[in-house]
Amino acid sequence: MKITTLICCSLLVAFGLFACIYALTGFNLLLFFCMGNVVVFRAALSLAGVCALWLLFWLVAFRPTKYLS
């Protein structure tokens, strides 16, 4: 469970960096890594959605911020 959460966090950070590079330069690095294949590109974007849903589940189920206050 901990490894899955760390993988999802690192993938979302990577997708965020790709989005930042695209926003600043106009060069789509993720599409470049997918070699221009639209099917692989959409699969990578769906992976970002699954990672976001996993982290949402993790935050709701385990409440890691419960003891911060």
mmCIF file as Biopython writes it, N, C-alpha, C and O atoms, coordinates in Angstrom:
data_model
#
loop_
_atom_site.group_PDB
_atom_site.id
_atom_site.type_symbol
_atom_site.label_atom_id
_atom_site.label_alt_id
_atom_site.label_comp_id
_atom_site.label_asym_id
_atom_site.label_entity_id
_atom_site.label_seq_id
_atom_site.pdbx_PDB_ins_code
_atom_site.Cartn_x
_atom_site.Cartn_y
_atom_site.Cartn_z
_atom_site.occupancy
_atom_site.B_iso_or_equiv
_atom_site.auth_seq_id
_atom_site.auth_asym_id
_atom_site.pdbx_PDB_model_num
ATOM 1   N N  . MET A ? 1  ? 0.830   -1.181 0.000   1.0 0.0 1  A 1 
ATOM 2   C CA . MET A ? 1  ? 0.000   0.000  0.000   1.0 0.0 1  A 1 
ATOM 3   C C  . MET A ? 1  ? 0.876   1.247  0.000   1.0 0.0 1  A 1 
ATOM 4   O O  . MET A ? 1  ? 0.591   2.203  -0.721  1.0 0.0 1  A 1 
ATOM 5   N N  . LYS A ? 2  ? 1.942   1.246  0.803   1.0 0.0 2  A 1 
ATOM 6   C CA . LYS A ? 2  ? 2.825   2.405  0.865   1.0 0.0 2  A 1 
ATOM 7   C C  . LYS A ? 2  ? 3.583   2.585  -0.457  1.0 0.0 2  A 1 
ATOM 8   O O  . LYS A ? 2  ? 3.767   3.711  -0.920  1.0 0.0 2  A 1 
ATOM 9   N N  . ILE A ? 3  ? 4.013   1.491  -1.052  1.0 0.0 3  A 1 
ATOM 10  C CA . ILE A ? 3  ? 4.737   1.559  -2.327  1.0 0.0 3  A 1 
ATOM 11  C C  . ILE A ? 3  ? 3.822   2.092  -3.427  1.0 0.0 3  A 1 
ATOM 12  O O  . ILE A ? 3  ? 4.247   2.900  -4.253  1.0 0.0 3  A 1 
ATOM 13  N N  . THR A ? 4  ? 2.578   1.645  -3.439  1.0 0.0 4  A 1 
ATOM 14  C CA . THR A ? 4  ? 1.626   2.122  -4.440  1.0 0.0 4  A 1 
ATOM 15  C C  . THR A ? 4  ? 1.393   3.622  -4.301  1.0 0.0 4  A 1 
ATOM 16  O O  . THR A ? 4  ? 1.318   4.336  -5.301  1.0 0.0 4  A 1 
ATOM 17  N N  . THR A ? 5  ? 1.280   4.092  -3.086  1.0 0.0 5  A 1 
ATOM 18  C CA . THR A ? 5  ? 1.073   5.519  -2.855  1.0 0.0 5  A 1 
ATOM 19  C C  . THR A ? 5  ? 2.293   6.327  -3.288  1.0 0.0 5  A 1 
ATOM 20  O O  . THR A ? 5  ? 2.143   7.397  -3.878  1.0 0.0 5  A 1 
ATOM 21  N N  . LEU A ? 6  ? 3.482   5.838  -3.007  1.0 0.0 6  A 1 
ATOM 22  C CA . LEU A ? 6  ? 4.691   6.538  -3.432  1.0 0.0 6  A 1 
ATOM 23  C C  . LEU A ? 6  ? 4.821   6.568  -4.955  1.0 0.0 6  A 1 
ATOM 24  O O  . LEU A ? 6  ? 5.240   7.577  -5.523  1.0 0.0 6  A 1 
ATOM 25  N N  . ILE A ? 7  ? 4.464   5.469  -5.615  1.0 0.0 7  A 1 
ATOM 26  C CA . ILE A ? 7  ? 4.507   5.425  -7.077  1.0 0.0 7  A 1 
ATOM 27  C C  . ILE A ? 7  ? 3.503   6.412  -7.662  1.0 0.0 7  A 1 
ATOM 28  O O  . ILE A ? 7  ? 3.820   7.137  -8.605  1.0 0.0 7  A 1 
ATOM 29  N N  . CYS A ? 8  ? 2.305   6.441  -7.110  1.0 0.0 8  A 1 
ATOM 30  C CA . CYS A ? 8  ? 1.280   7.366  -7.615  1.0 0.0 8  A 1 
ATOM 31  C C  . CYS A ? 8  ? 1.697   8.814  -7.402  1.0 0.0 8  A 1 
ATOM 32  O O  . CYS A ? 8  ? 1.476   9.656  -8.273  1.0 0.0 8  A 1 
ATOM 33  N N  . CYS A ? 9  ? 2.292   9.111  -6.262  1.0 0.0 9  A 1 
ATOM 34  C CA . CYS A ? 9  ? 2.758   10.483 -6.009  1.0 0.0 9  A 1 
ATOM 35  C C  . CYS A ? 9  ? 3.853   10.874 -6.991  1.0 0.0 9  A 1 
ATOM 36  O O  . CYS A ? 9  ? 3.838   11.983 -7.526  1.0 0.0 9  A 1 
ATOM 37  N N  . SER A ? 10 ? 4.796   9.981  -7.231  1.0 0.0 10 A 1 
ATOM 38  C CA . SER A ? 10 ? 5.884   10.307 -8.148  1.0 0.0 10 A 1 
ATOM 39  C C  . SER A ? 10 ? 5.387   10.454 -9.578  1.0 0.0 10 A 1 
ATOM 40  O O  . SER A ? 10 ? 5.885   11.305 -10.315 1.0 0.0 10 A 1 
ATOM 41  N N  . LEU A ? 11 ? 4.414   9.642  -9.985  1.0 0.0 11 A 1 
ATOM 42  C CA . LEU A ? 11 ? 3.859   9.788  -11.329 1.0 0.0 11 A 1 
ATOM 43  C C  . LEU A ? 11 ? 3.099   11.099 -11.490 1.0 0.0 11 A 1 
ATOM 44  O O  . LEU A ? 11 ? 3.196   11.747 -12.532 1.0 0.0 11 A 1 
ATOM 45  N N  . LEU A ? 12 ? 2.353   11.490 -10.477 1.0 0.0 12 A 1 
ATOM 46  C CA . LEU A ? 12 ? 1.638   12.759 -10.562 1.0 0.0 12 A 1 
ATOM 47  C C  . LEU A ? 12 ? 2.592   13.950 -10.566 1.0 0.0 12 A 1 
ATOM 48  O O  . LEU A ? 12 ? 2.321   14.952 -11.228 1.0 0.0 12 A 1 
ATOM 49  N N  . VAL A ? 13 ? 3.693   13.856 -9.846  1.0 0.0 13 A 1 
ATOM 50  C CA . VAL A ? 13 ? 4.698   14.915 -9.897  1.0 0.0 13 A 1 
ATOM 51  C C  . VAL A ? 13 ? 5.314   14.986 -11.296 1.0 0.0 13 A 1 
ATOM 52  O O  . VAL A ? 13 ? 5.524   16.076 -11.827 1.0 0.0 13 A 1 
ATOM 53  N N  . ALA A ? 14 ? 5.604   13.829 -11.891 1.0 0.0 14 A 1 
ATOM 54  C CA . ALA A ? 14 ? 6.158   13.804 -13.245 1.0 0.0 14 A 1 
ATOM 55  C C  . ALA A ? 14 ? 5.173   14.397 -14.252 1.0 0.0 14 A 1 
ATOM 56  O O  . ALA A ? 14 ? 5.570   15.184 -15.111 1.0 0.0 14 A 1 
ATOM 57  N N  . PHE A ? 15 ? 3.898   14.031 -14.158 1.0 0.0 15 A 1 
ATOM 58  C CA . PHE A ? 15 ? 2.896   14.596 -15.060 1.0 0.0 15 A 1 
ATOM 59  C C  . PHE A ? 15 ? 2.761   16.098 -14.854 1.0 0.0 15 A 1 
ATOM 60  O O  . PHE A ? 15 ? 2.535   16.834 -15.814 1.0 0.0 15 A 1 
ATOM 61  N N  . GLY A ? 16 ? 2.896   16.560 -13.626 1.0 0.0 16 A 1 
ATOM 62  C CA . GLY A ? 16 ? 2.865   17.989 -13.358 1.0 0.0 16 A 1 
ATOM 63  C C  . GLY A ? 16 ? 4.046   18.715 -13.978 1.0 0.0 16 A 1 
ATOM 64  O O  . GLY A ? 16 ? 3.895   19.818 -14.504 1.0 0.0 16 A 1 
ATOM 65  N N  . LEU A ? 17 ? 5.218   18.103 -13.918 1.0 0.0 17 A 1 
ATOM 66  C CA . LEU A ? 17 ? 6.389   18.704 -14.571 1.0 0.0 17 A 1 
ATOM 67  C C  . LEU A ? 17 ? 6.230   18.740 -16.087 1.0 0.0 17 A 1 
ATOM 68  O O  . LEU A ? 17 ? 6.604   19.718 -16.734 1.0 0.0 17 A 1 
ATOM 69  N N  . PHE A ? 18 ? 5.671   17.664 -16.650 1.0 0.0 18 A 1 
ATOM 70  C CA . PHE A ? 18 ? 5.414   17.646 -18.099 1.0 0.0 18 A 1 
ATOM 71  C C  . PHE A ? 18 ? 4.441   18.757 -18.476 1.0 0.0 18 A 1 
ATOM 72  O O  . PHE A ? 18 ? 4.620   19.424 -19.495 1.0 0.0 18 A 1 
ATOM 73  N N  . ALA A ? 19 ? 3.424   18.954 -17.668 1.0 0.0 19 A 1 
ATOM 74  C CA . ALA A ? 19 ? 2.441   20.000 -17.939 1.0 0.0 19 A 1 
ATOM 75  C C  . ALA A ? 19 ? 3.072   21.386 -17.809 1.0 0.0 19 A 1 
ATOM 76  O O  . ALA A ? 19 ? 2.747   22.291 -18.577 1.0 0.0 19 A 1 
ATOM 77  N N  . CYS A ? 20 ? 3.965   21.551 -16.850 1.0 0.0 20 A 1 
ATOM 78  C CA . CYS A ? 20 ? 4.648   22.828 -16.671 1.0 0.0 20 A 1 
ATOM 79  C C  . CYS A ? 20 ? 5.542   23.136 -17.874 1.0 0.0 20 A 1 
ATOM 80  O O  . CYS A ? 20 ? 5.558   24.268 -18.359 1.0 0.0 20 A 1 
ATOM 81  N N  . ILE A ? 21 ? 6.270   22.158 -18.349 1.0 0.0 21 A 1 
ATOM 82  C CA . ILE A ? 21 ? 7.118   22.352 -19.533 1.0 0.0 21 A 1 
ATOM 83  C C  . ILE A ? 21 ? 6.270   22.687 -20.742 1.0 0.0 21 A 1 
ATOM 84  O O  . ILE A ? 21 ? 6.636   23.548 -21.542 1.0 0.0 21 A 1 
ATOM 85  N N  . TYR A ? 22 ? 5.129   22.007 -20.885 1.0 0.0 22 A 1 
ATOM 86  C CA . TYR A ? 22 ? 4.244   22.297 -22.010 1.0 0.0 22 A 1 
ATOM 87  C C  . TYR A ? 22 ? 3.667   23.714 -21.917 1.0 0.0 22 A 1 
ATOM 88  O O  . TYR A ? 22 ? 3.542   24.408 -22.926 1.0 0.0 22 A 1 
ATOM 89  N N  . ALA A ? 23 ? 3.320   24.130 -20.706 1.0 0.0 23 A 1 
ATOM 90  C CA . ALA A ? 23 ? 2.742   25.461 -20.534 1.0 0.0 23 A 1 
ATOM 91  C C  . ALA A ? 23 ? 3.771   26.562 -20.793 1.0 0.0 23 A 1 
ATOM 92  O O  . ALA A ? 23 ? 3.428   27.615 -21.331 1.0 0.0 23 A 1 
ATOM 93  N N  . LEU A ? 24 ? 5.011   26.329 -20.421 1.0 0.0 24 A 1 
ATOM 94  C CA . LEU A ? 24 ? 6.030   27.367 -20.567 1.0 0.0 24 A 1 
ATOM 95  C C  . LEU A ? 24 ? 6.655   27.420 -21.958 1.0 0.0 24 A 1 
ATOM 96  O O  . LEU A ? 24 ? 7.011   28.497 -22.437 1.0 0.0 24 A 1 
ATOM 97  N N  . THR A ? 25 ? 6.792   26.258 -22.613 1.0 0.0 25 A 1 
ATOM 98  C CA . THR A ? 25 ? 7.509   26.230 -23.886 1.0 0.0 25 A 1 
ATOM 99  C C  . THR A ? 25 ? 6.635   25.874 -25.081 1.0 0.0 25 A 1 
ATOM 100 O O  . THR A ? 25 ? 6.976   26.204 -26.216 1.0 0.0 25 A 1 
ATOM 101 N N  . GLY A ? 26 ? 5.525   25.212 -24.841 1.0 0.0 26 A 1 
ATOM 102 C CA . GLY A ? 26 ? 4.688   24.747 -25.942 1.0 0.0 26 A 1 
ATOM 103 C C  . GLY A ? 26 ? 5.132   23.400 -26.486 1.0 0.0 26 A 1 
ATOM 104 O O  . GLY A ? 26 ? 4.541   22.900 -27.443 1.0 0.0 26 A 1 
ATOM 105 N N  . PHE A ? 27 ? 6.166   22.799 -25.894 1.0 0.0 27 A 1 
ATOM 106 C CA . PHE A ? 27 ? 6.647   21.481 -26.314 1.0 0.0 27 A 1 
ATOM 107 C C  . PHE A ? 27 ? 6.041   20.416 -25.415 1.0 0.0 27 A 1 
ATOM 108 O O  . PHE A ? 27 ? 6.221   20.448 -24.198 1.0 0.0 27 A 1 
ATOM 109 N N  . ASN A ? 28 ? 5.326   19.476 -26.011 1.0 0.0 28 A 1 
ATOM 110 C CA . ASN A ? 28 ? 4.657   18.430 -25.242 1.0 0.0 28 A 1 
ATOM 111 C C  . ASN A ? 28 ? 5.636   17.280 -25.021 1.0 0.0 28 A 1 
ATOM 112 O O  . ASN A ? 28 ? 5.822   16.433 -25.895 1.0 0.0 28 A 1 
ATOM 113 N N  . LEU A ? 29 ? 6.254   17.261 -23.852 1.0 0.0 29 A 1 
ATOM 114 C CA . LEU A ? 29 ? 7.263   16.263 -23.532 1.0 0.0 29 A 1 
ATOM 115 C C  . LEU A ? 29 ? 6.658   14.867 -23.395 1.0 0.0 29 A 1 
ATOM 116 O O  . LEU A ? 29 ? 7.287   13.879 -23.771 1.0 0.0 29 A 1 
ATOM 117 N N  . LEU A ? 30 ? 5.448   14.783 -22.862 1.0 0.0 30 A 1 
ATOM 118 C CA . LEU A ? 30 ? 4.802   13.476 -22.717 1.0 0.0 30 A 1 
ATOM 119 C C  . LEU A ? 30 ? 4.514   12.866 -24.082 1.0 0.0 30 A 1 
ATOM 120 O O  . LEU A ? 30 ? 4.730   11.670 -24.282 1.0 0.0 30 A 1 
ATOM 121 N N  . LEU A ? 31 ? 4.035   13.660 -25.011 1.0 0.0 31 A 1 
ATOM 122 C CA . LEU A ? 31 ? 3.793   13.169 -26.369 1.0 0.0 31 A 1 
ATOM 123 C C  . LEU A ? 31 ? 5.104   12.784 -27.040 1.0 0.0 31 A 1 
ATOM 124 O O  . LEU A ? 31 ? 5.141   11.850 -27.841 1.0 0.0 31 A 1 
ATOM 125 N N  . PHE A ? 32 ? 6.173   13.491 -26.722 1.0 0.0 32 A 1 
ATOM 126 C CA . PHE A ? 32 ? 7.490   13.144 -27.251 1.0 0.0 32 A 1 
ATOM 127 C C  . PHE A ? 32 ? 7.938   11.789 -26.718 1.0 0.0 32 A 1 
ATOM 128 O O  . PHE A ? 32 ? 8.457   10.965 -27.471 1.0 0.0 32 A 1 
ATOM 129 N N  . PHE A ? 33 ? 7.736   11.552 -25.404 1.0 0.0 33 A 1 
ATOM 130 C CA . PHE A ? 33 ? 8.107   10.263 -24.818 1.0 0.0 33 A 1 
ATOM 131 C C  . PHE A ? 33 ? 7.243   9.125  -25.358 1.0 0.0 33 A 1 
ATOM 132 O O  . PHE A ? 33 ? 7.682   7.976  -25.405 1.0 0.0 33 A 1 
ATOM 133 N N  . CYS A ? 34 ? 6.015   9.446  -25.763 1.0 0.0 34 A 1 
ATOM 134 C CA . CYS A ? 34 ? 5.134   8.435  -26.351 1.0 0.0 34 A 1 
ATOM 135 C C  . CYS A ? 34 ? 5.393   8.252  -27.851 1.0 0.0 34 A 1 
ATOM 136 O O  . CYS A ? 34 ? 4.702   7.480  -28.515 1.0 0.0 34 A 1 
ATOM 137 N N  . MET A ? 35 ? 6.388   8.967  -28.376 1.0 0.0 35 A 1 
ATOM 138 C CA . MET A ? 35 ? 6.792   8.884  -29.780 1.0 0.0 35 A 1 
ATOM 139 C C  . MET A ? 35 ? 5.667   9.250  -30.727 1.0 0.0 35 A 1 
ATOM 140 O O  . MET A ? 35 ? 5.562   8.688  -31.817 1.0 0.0 35 A 1 
ATOM 141 N N  . GLY A ? 36 ? 4.831   10.181 -30.324 1.0 0.0 36 A 1 
ATOM 142 C CA . GLY A ? 36 ? 3.757   10.658 -31.181 1.0 0.0 36 A 1 
ATOM 143 C C  . GLY A ? 36 ? 2.570   9.719  -31.302 1.0 0.0 36 A 1 
ATOM 144 O O  . GLY A ? 36 ? 1.636   10.006 -32.052 1.0 0.0 36 A 1 
ATOM 145 N N  . ASN A ? 37 ? 2.582   8.613  -30.588 1.0 0.0 37 A 1 
ATOM 146 C CA . ASN A ? 37 ? 1.482   7.652  -30.638 1.0 0.0 37 A 1 
ATOM 147 C C  . ASN A ? 37 ? 0.348   8.152  -29.738 1.0 0.0 37 A 1 
ATOM 148 O O  . ASN A ? 37 ? 0.509   8.262  -28.522 1.0 0.0 37 A 1 
ATOM 149 N N  . VAL A ? 38 ? -0.786  8.450  -30.346 1.0 0.0 38 A 1 
ATOM 150 C CA . VAL A ? 38 ? -1.902  9.037  -29.602 1.0 0.0 38 A 1 
ATOM 151 C C  . VAL A ? 38 ? -2.514  8.030  -28.633 1.0 0.0 38 A 1 
ATOM 152 O O  . VAL A ? 38 ? -2.978  8.417  -27.561 1.0 0.0 38 A 1 
ATOM 153 N N  . VAL A ? 39 ? -2.525  6.759  -28.984 1.0 0.0 39 A 1 
ATOM 154 C CA . VAL A ? 39 ? -3.110  5.738  -28.099 1.0 0.0 39 A 1 
ATOM 155 C C  . VAL A ? 39 ? -2.276  5.608  -26.821 1.0 0.0 39 A 1 
ATOM 156 O O  . VAL A ? 39 ? -2.829  5.531  -25.723 1.0 0.0 39 A 1 
ATOM 157 N N  . VAL A ? 40 ? -0.971  5.585  -26.961 1.0 0.0 40 A 1 
ATOM 158 C CA . VAL A ? 40 ? -0.097  5.500  -25.786 1.0 0.0 40 A 1 
ATOM 159 C C  . VAL A ? 40 ? -0.198  6.784  -24.970 1.0 0.0 40 A 1 
ATOM 160 O O  . VAL A ? 40 ? -0.168  6.743  -23.740 1.0 0.0 40 A 1 
ATOM 161 N N  . PHE A ? 41 ? -0.317  7.918  -25.645 1.0 0.0 41 A 1 
ATOM 162 C CA . PHE A ? 41 ? -0.468  9.208  -24.965 1.0 0.0 41 A 1 
ATOM 163 C C  . PHE A ? 41 ? -1.730  9.226  -24.122 1.0 0.0 41 A 1 
ATOM 164 O O  . PHE A ? 41 ? -1.697  9.661  -22.971 1.0 0.0 41 A 1 
ATOM 165 N N  . ARG A ? 42 ? -2.836  8.762  -24.673 1.0 0.0 42 A 1 
ATOM 166 C CA . ARG A ? 42 ? -4.089  8.727  -23.902 1.0 0.0 42 A 1 
ATOM 167 C C  . ARG A ? 42 ? -4.024  7.718  -22.773 1.0 0.0 42 A 1 
ATOM 168 O O  . ARG A ? 42 ? -4.616  7.935  -21.715 1.0 0.0 42 A 1 
ATOM 169 N N  . ALA A ? 43 ? -3.310  6.612  -22.981 1.0 0.0 43 A 1 
ATOM 170 C CA . ALA A ? 43 ? -3.140  5.635  -21.905 1.0 0.0 43 A 1 
ATOM 171 C C  . ALA A ? 43 ? -2.335  6.235  -20.755 1.0 0.0 43 A 1 
ATOM 172 O O  . ALA A ? 43 ? -2.632  5.980  -19.588 1.0 0.0 43 A 1 
ATOM 173 N N  . ALA A ? 44 ? -1.317  7.032  -21.081 1.0 0.0 44 A 1 
ATOM 174 C CA . ALA A ? 44 ? -0.528  7.697  -20.037 1.0 0.0 44 A 1 
ATOM 175 C C  . ALA A ? 44 ? -1.373  8.725  -19.289 1.0 0.0 44 A 1 
ATOM 176 O O  . ALA A ? 44 ? -1.258  8.855  -18.070 1.0 0.0 44 A 1 
ATOM 177 N N  . LEU A ? 45 ? -2.208  9.443  -20.003 1.0 0.0 45 A 1 
ATOM 178 C CA . LEU A ? 45 ? -3.088  10.408 -19.338 1.0 0.0 45 A 1 
ATOM 179 C C  . LEU A ? 45 ? -4.118  9.705  -18.457 1.0 0.0 45 A 1 
ATOM 180 O O  . LEU A ? 45 ? -4.466  10.213 -17.390 1.0 0.0 45 A 1 
ATOM 181 N N  . SER A ? 46 ? -4.606  8.551  -18.886 1.0 0.0 46 A 1 
ATOM 182 C CA . SER A ? 46 ? -5.544  7.807  -18.044 1.0 0.0 46 A 1 
ATOM 183 C C  . SER A ? 46 ? -4.842  7.262  -16.799 1.0 0.0 46 A 1 
ATOM 184 O O  . SER A ? 46 ? -5.458  7.118  -15.743 1.0 0.0 46 A 1 
ATOM 185 N N  . LEU A ? 47 ? -3.554  6.961  -16.934 1.0 0.0 47 A 1 
ATOM 186 C CA . LEU A ? 47 ? -2.780  6.536  -15.771 1.0 0.0 47 A 1 
ATOM 187 C C  . LEU A ? 47 ? -2.701  7.662  -14.736 1.0 0.0 47 A 1 
ATOM 188 O O  . LEU A ? 47 ? -2.734  7.405  -13.532 1.0 0.0 47 A 1 
ATOM 189 N N  . ALA A ? 48 ? -2.597  8.896  -15.202 1.0 0.0 48 A 1 
ATOM 190 C CA . ALA A ? 48 ? -2.598  10.033 -14.282 1.0 0.0 48 A 1 
ATOM 191 C C  . ALA A ? 48 ? -3.937  10.126 -13.549 1.0 0.0 48 A 1 
ATOM 192 O O  . ALA A ? 48 ? -3.968  10.447 -12.361 1.0 0.0 48 A 1 
ATOM 193 N N  . GLY A ? 49 ? -5.036  9.851  -14.240 1.0 0.0 49 A 1 
ATOM 194 C CA . GLY A ? 49 ? -6.346  9.856  -13.593 1.0 0.0 49 A 1 
ATOM 195 C C  . GLY A ? 49 ? -6.472  8.772  -12.544 1.0 0.0 49 A 1 
ATOM 196 O O  . GLY A ? 49 ? -7.031  9.004  -11.472 1.0 0.0 49 A 1 
ATOM 197 N N  . VAL A ? 50 ? -5.958  7.594  -12.841 1.0 0.0 50 A 1 
ATOM 198 C CA . VAL A ? 50 ? -6.005  6.492  -11.876 1.0 0.0 50 A 1 
ATOM 199 C C  . VAL A ? 50 ? -5.150  6.822  -10.654 1.0 0.0 50 A 1 
ATOM 200 O O  . VAL A ? 50 ? -5.538  6.525  -9.524  1.0 0.0 50 A 1 
ATOM 201 N N  . CYS A ? 51 ? -3.991  7.432  -10.878 1.0 0.0 51 A 1 
ATOM 202 C CA . CYS A ? 51 ? -3.138  7.829  -9.749  1.0 0.0 51 A 1 
ATOM 203 C C  . CYS A ? 51 ? -3.832  8.867  -8.874  1.0 0.0 51 A 1 
ATOM 204 O O  . CYS A ? 51 ? -3.746  8.808  -7.647  1.0 0.0 51 A 1 
ATOM 205 N N  . ALA A ? 52 ? -4.509  9.805  -9.497  1.0 0.0 52 A 1 
ATOM 206 C CA . ALA A ? 52 ? -5.222  10.828 -8.721  1.0 0.0 52 A 1 
ATOM 207 C C  . ALA A ? 52 ? -6.358  10.206 -7.919  1.0 0.0 52 A 1 
ATOM 208 O O  . ALA A ? 52 ? -6.578  10.579 -6.767  1.0 0.0 52 A 1 
ATOM 209 N N  . LEU A ? 53 ? -7.071  9.272  -8.508  1.0 0.0 53 A 1 
ATOM 210 C CA . LEU A ? 53 ? -8.145  8.597  -7.769  1.0 0.0 53 A 1 
ATOM 211 C C  . LEU A ? 53 ? -7.597  7.764  -6.620  1.0 0.0 53 A 1 
ATOM 212 O O  . LEU A ? 53 ? -8.200  7.717  -5.548  1.0 0.0 53 A 1 
ATOM 213 N N  . TRP A ? 54 ? -6.458  7.105  -6.831  1.0 0.0 54 A 1 
ATOM 214 C CA . TRP A ? 54 ? -5.852  6.325  -5.761  1.0 0.0 54 A 1 
ATOM 215 C C  . TRP A ? 54 ? -5.469  7.225  -4.587  1.0 0.0 54 A 1 
ATOM 216 O O  . TRP A ? 54 ? -5.716  6.882  -3.431  1.0 0.0 54 A 1 
ATOM 217 N N  . LEU A ? 55 ? -4.864  8.378  -4.885  1.0 0.0 55 A 1 
ATOM 218 C CA . LEU A ? 55 ? -4.470  9.282  -3.806  1.0 0.0 55 A 1 
ATOM 219 C C  . LEU A ? 55 ? -5.677  9.878  -3.095  1.0 0.0 55 A 1 
ATOM 220 O O  . LEU A ? 55 ? -5.630  10.115 -1.888  1.0 0.0 55 A 1 
ATOM 221 N N  . LEU A ? 56 ? -6.745  10.119 -3.822  1.0 0.0 56 A 1 
ATOM 222 C CA . LEU A ? 56 ? -7.971  10.590 -3.190  1.0 0.0 56 A 1 
ATOM 223 C C  . LEU A ? 56 ? -8.522  9.531  -2.236  1.0 0.0 56 A 1 
ATOM 224 O O  . LEU A ? 56 ? -8.928  9.852  -1.119  1.0 0.0 56 A 1 
ATOM 225 N N  . PHE A ? 57 ? -8.536  8.274  -2.670  1.0 0.0 57 A 1 
ATOM 226 C CA . PHE A ? 57 ? -8.959  7.175  -1.798  1.0 0.0 57 A 1 
ATOM 227 C C  . PHE A ? 57 ? -8.064  7.083  -0.572  1.0 0.0 57 A 1 
ATOM 228 O O  . PHE A ? 57 ? -8.548  6.904  0.545   1.0 0.0 57 A 1 
ATOM 229 N N  . TRP A ? 58 ? -6.753  7.207  -0.783  1.0 0.0 58 A 1 
ATOM 230 C CA . TRP A ? 58 ? -5.810  7.103  0.323   1.0 0.0 58 A 1 
ATOM 231 C C  . TRP A ? 58 ? -6.020  8.218  1.338   1.0 0.0 58 A 1 
ATOM 232 O O  . TRP A ? 58 ? -5.948  7.983  2.544   1.0 0.0 58 A 1 
ATOM 233 N N  . LEU A ? 59 ? -6.280  9.427  0.859   1.0 0.0 59 A 1 
ATOM 234 C CA . LEU A ? 59 ? -6.506  10.546 1.772   1.0 0.0 59 A 1 
ATOM 235 C C  . LEU A ? 59 ? -7.807  10.390 2.558   1.0 0.0 59 A 1 
ATOM 236 O O  . LEU A ? 59 ? -7.874  10.757 3.732   1.0 0.0 59 A 1 
ATOM 237 N N  . VAL A ? 60 ? -8.841  9.846  1.911   1.0 0.0 60 A 1 
ATOM 238 C CA . VAL A ? 60 ? -10.123 9.661  2.596   1.0 0.0 60 A 1 
ATOM 239 C C  . VAL A ? 60 ? -10.053 8.486  3.565   1.0 0.0 60 A 1 
ATOM 240 O O  . VAL A ? 60 ? -10.553 8.579  4.686   1.0 0.0 60 A 1 
ATOM 241 N N  . ALA A ? 61 ? -9.442  7.391  3.148   1.0 0.0 61 A 1 
ATOM 242 C CA . ALA A ? 61 ? -9.443  6.178  3.964   1.0 0.0 61 A 1 
ATOM 243 C C  . ALA A ? 61 ? -8.498  6.272  5.159   1.0 0.0 61 A 1 
ATOM 244 O O  . ALA A ? 61 ? -8.832  5.782  6.237   1.0 0.0 61 A 1 
ATOM 245 N N  . PHE A ? 62 ? -7.339  6.883  4.995   1.0 0.0 62 A 1 
ATOM 246 C CA . PHE A ? 62 ? -6.329  6.836  6.055   1.0 0.0 62 A 1 
ATOM 247 C C  . PHE A ? 62 ? -6.124  8.156  6.774   1.0 0.0 62 A 1 
ATOM 248 O O  . PHE A ? 62 ? -5.464  8.185  7.812   1.0 0.0 62 A 1 
ATOM 249 N N  . ARG A ? 63 ? -6.662  9.236  6.264   1.0 0.0 63 A 1 
ATOM 250 C CA . ARG A ? 63 ? -6.598  10.557 6.890   1.0 0.0 63 A 1 
ATOM 251 C C  . ARG A ? 63 ? -5.224  10.873 7.483   1.0 0.0 63 A 1 
ATOM 252 O O  . ARG A ? 63 ? -5.073  10.971 8.701   1.0 0.0 63 A 1 
ATOM 253 N N  . PRO A ? 64 ? -4.221  11.031 6.607   1.0 0.0 64 A 1 
ATOM 254 C CA . PRO A ? 64 ? -2.857  11.284 7.133   1.0 0.0 64 A 1 
ATOM 255 C C  . PRO A ? 64 ? -2.710  12.648 7.796   1.0 0.0 64 A 1 
ATOM 256 O O  . PRO A ? 64 ? -1.749  12.860 8.536   1.0 0.0 64 A 1 
ATOM 257 N N  . THR A ? 65 ? -3.619  13.567 7.557   1.0 0.0 65 A 1 
ATOM 258 C CA . THR A ? 65 ? -3.536  14.896 8.161   1.0 0.0 65 A 1 
ATOM 259 C C  . THR A ? 65 ? -4.362  15.017 9.434   1.0 0.0 65 A 1 
ATOM 260 O O  . THR A ? 65 ? -4.527  16.117 9.961   1.0 0.0 65 A 1 
ATOM 261 N N  . LYS A ? 66 ? -4.875  13.919 9.928   1.0 0.0 66 A 1 
ATOM 262 C CA . LYS A ? 66 ? -5.772  13.942 11.094  1.0 0.0 66 A 1 
ATOM 263 C C  . LYS A ? 66 ? -5.077  14.467 12.347  1.0 0.0 66 A 1 
ATOM 264 O O  . LYS A ? 66 ? -5.689  15.173 13.148  1.0 0.0 66 A 1 
ATOM 265 N N  . TYR A ? 67 ? -3.801  14.124 12.516  1.0 0.0 67 A 1 
ATOM 266 C CA . TYR A ? 67 ? -3.120  14.482 13.758  1.0 0.0 67 A 1 
ATOM 267 C C  . TYR A ? 67 ? -2.234  15.719 13.618  1.0 0.0 67 A 1 
ATOM 268 O O  . TYR A ? 67 ? -1.395  15.970 14.483  1.0 0.0 67 A 1 
ATOM 269 N N  . LEU A ? 68 ? -2.401  16.497 12.548  1.0 0.0 68 A 1 
ATOM 270 C CA . LEU A ? 68 ? -1.586  17.685 12.375  1.0 0.0 68 A 1 
ATOM 271 C C  . LEU A ? 68 ? -2.051  18.868 13.204  1.0 0.0 68 A 1 
ATOM 272 O O  . LEU A ? 68 ? -1.257  19.755 13.519  1.0 0.0 68 A 1 
ATOM 273 N N  . SER A ? 69 ? -3.320  18.893 13.561  1.0 0.0 69 A 1 
ATOM 274 C CA . SER A ? 69 ? -3.825  20.074 14.279  1.0 0.0 69 A 1 
ATOM 275 C C  . SER A ? 69 ? -3.546  20.028 15.771  1.0 0.0 69 A 1 
ATOM 276 O O  . SER A ? 69 ? -3.913  20.952 16.497  1.0 0.0 69 A 1 
#
